[in-house]
């Protein structure tokens, strides 16, 4: 169970956005890349996220948002969790490294963290998964 003792009060959380691209599409010459993607391309892109999610679940104790809003439960079945994370708009917590991970749509997700060094192992998993950080100030 995640408790208030697991987090320090902080006025700010830093964030890093991850995607299959290294820039936001509106900043590139390919703003229609999602609309023009084939089913095979989308499956390949999703596989990068699935790999990242599986690695995160294997390396950390993860609490996933339950269907009941505001409730997070520890993941006990990694395979089912990866399948669920293939859907849009889910969040999970990794208290040991003080990270909130938000699965977005359009092959973009957000990592909110308090301490870069504490979250570094998760960031390394992003790189190993063929995903990229969007316009990253930590690069």
URRA-V368017 format. One record per pair of residues at least 12 apart in sequence whose C-alpha atoms are under 10 Angstrom apart, sorted by the first residue. I is the first residue (numbers start at 1). J is the second residue. D is the distance in whole Angstrom. If there is no record, write none. Layout:
# URRA-V368017
((I;J;D) (I;J;D))
This chain:
# URRA-V368017
((1;63;8) (1;71;10) (1;72;8) (1;73;7) (1;74;8) (1;95;9) (2;63;8) (2;71;10) (2;72;8) (2;73;9) (2;74;9) (2;93;9) (2;94;9) (2;95;7) (2;96;10) (3;95;9) (6;95;6) (6;96;8) (6;97;10) (6;98;8) (7;95;8) (7;96;9) (7;97;10) (7;98;7) (7;99;10) (7;114;9) (8;98;9) (8;114;9) (9;114;10) (10;114;8) (11;114;10) (12;112;10) (12;113;9) (12;114;8) (13;98;10) (13;99;9) (13;100;10) (13;111;10) (13;112;6) (13;113;6) (13;114;5) (13;115;9) (14;99;10) (14;111;8) (14;112;6) (14;113;5) (14;114;6) (14;115;8) (14;116;8) (15;99;9) (15;100;9) (15;101;10) (15;110;7) (15;111;5) (15;112;4) (15;113;6) (15;114;9) (15;116;10) (15;136;9) (15;137;10) (16;101;10) (16;109;9) (16;110;6) (16;111;5) (16;112;7) (16;113;8) (16;123;9) (16;132;10) (16;133;7) (16;134;7) (16;135;9) (16;136;7) (16;137;9) (16;138;8) (17;101;10) (17;102;10) (17;104;10) (17;108;7) (17;109;6) (17;110;4) (17;111;6) (17;112;9) (17;132;8) (17;133;6) (17;134;5) (17;135;8) (17;136;8) (18;49;10) (18;103;10) (18;104;10) (18;107;8) (18;108;6) (18;109;5) (18;110;6) (18;111;8) (18;123;10) (18;126;8) (18;127;10) (18;131;6) (18;132;5) (18;133;4) (18;134;6) (18;135;9) (18;136;9) (19;45;9) (19;48;9) (19;49;9) (19;104;10) (19;105;10) (19;106;8) (19;107;6) (19;108;4) (19;109;7) (19;110;9) (19;126;9) (19;130;9) (19;131;6) (19;132;5) (19;133;6) (19;134;7) (20;44;10) (20;45;7) (20;46;9) (20;48;8) (20;49;9) (20;106;9) (20;107;6) (20;108;7) (20;109;10) (20;129;10) (20;130;7) (20;131;5) (20;132;6) (20;133;8) (20;134;9) (21;45;10) (21;107;9) (21;108;9) (21;130;10) (21;131;7) (21;132;6) (21;133;8) (21;134;7) (21;135;10) (22;131;8) (22;132;5) (22;133;6) (22;134;5) (22;135;7) (22;136;8) (23;132;9) (23;133;8) (23;134;5) (23;135;6) (23;136;9) (24;108;9) (24;133;10) (24;134;6) (24;135;8) (25;134;10) (34;106;7) (34;107;9) (42;106;10) (42;107;9) (45;107;7) (45;130;9) (45;131;9) (46;86;7) (46;87;10) (46;107;7) (47;86;9) (47;129;9) (47;130;10) (48;107;10) (48;126;9) (48;128;9) (48;129;6) (48;130;6) (48;131;7) (49;82;9) (49;85;9) (49;86;8) (49;103;9) (49;107;8) (49;108;9) (49;109;9) (49;126;9) (49;129;7) (49;130;9) (49;131;7) (50;79;10) (50;81;10) (50;82;6) (50;83;8) (50;84;10) (50;85;8) (50;86;7) (50;129;9) (51;82;9) (51;125;9) (51;126;9) (51;128;9) (51;129;6) (51;130;9) (51;131;10) (52;82;9) (52;122;9) (52;124;10) (52;125;6) (52;126;6) (52;127;9) (52;128;8) (52;129;5) (52;130;9) (52;131;8) (53;78;9) (53;79;10) (53;81;8) (53;82;6) (53;83;9) (53;85;7) (53;86;9) (53;103;10) (53;125;9) (53;126;9) (53;129;9) (54;78;7) (54;79;8) (54;81;8) (54;82;6) (54;83;10) (54;85;10) (54;125;10) (55;78;10) (55;82;10) (55;122;9) (55;125;7) (55;126;9) (55;128;9) (55;129;9) (56;78;10) (56;82;10) (56;94;9) (56;121;9) (56;122;7) (56;123;10) (56;125;7) (56;126;9) (57;75;8) (57;76;9) (57;77;9) (57;78;6) (57;79;9) (57;81;8) (57;82;8) (57;94;9) (58;78;8) (59;121;9) (59;122;9) (59;125;9) (60;93;10) (60;94;7) (60;95;9) (60;96;8) (60;97;9) (60;121;10) (60;122;9) (61;74;7) (61;75;7) (61;76;9) (61;93;9) (61;94;6) (61;95;8) (61;96;7) (61;97;10) (62;74;6) (62;75;6) (62;76;9) (62;78;9) (62;81;10) (62;92;7) (62;93;6) (62;94;5) (62;95;8) (62;96;9) (62;99;10) (62;100;10) (62;101;10) (63;75;6) (63;76;9) (63;91;9) (63;92;5) (63;93;5) (63;94;6) (63;95;8) (63;100;10) (64;76;10) (64;81;8) (64;84;10) (64;85;9) (64;90;8) (64;91;6) (64;92;4) (64;93;6) (64;94;9) (64;100;10) (64;101;9) (65;90;7) (65;91;6) (65;92;6) (65;93;8) (65;102;10) (66;90;9) (66;91;9) (66;92;9) (67;90;10) (72;91;9) (72;92;8) (72;93;8) (73;92;9) (73;93;9) (74;92;9) (74;93;9) (74;94;10) (75;92;9) (85;102;10) (85;103;7) (85;104;10) (86;103;9) (86;104;10) (86;105;10) (86;107;10) (87;103;8) (87;104;9) (87;105;8) (88;102;9) (88;103;6) (88;104;6) (88;105;5) (88;106;9) (88;107;9) (88;108;10) (88;109;10) (89;102;7) (89;103;5) (89;104;5) (89;105;7) (89;109;9) (90;102;6) (90;103;5) (90;104;7) (90;105;10) (90;109;10) (91;103;6) (91;104;9) (91;109;10) (91;110;9) (91;111;10) (92;111;10) (93;111;10) (93;112;10) (94;113;10) (94;119;9) (94;122;10) (96;118;8) (96;119;9) (97;113;8) (97;114;8) (97;115;8) (97;116;9) (97;117;9) (97;118;5) (97;119;5) (97;120;9) (97;121;9) (97;122;9) (98;112;8) (98;113;6) (98;114;6) (98;115;7) (98;116;10) (98;118;8) (98;119;7) (99;111;7) (99;112;6) (99;113;5) (99;114;7) (99;115;9) (99;116;10) (99;118;9) (99;119;7) (99;122;9) (100;112;5) (100;113;6) (100;114;9) (101;113;9) (107;131;10) (108;131;10) (108;132;10) (108;133;10) (108;134;9) (109;133;10) (109;134;10) (110;133;10) (110;134;10) (111;123;9) (116;138;9))
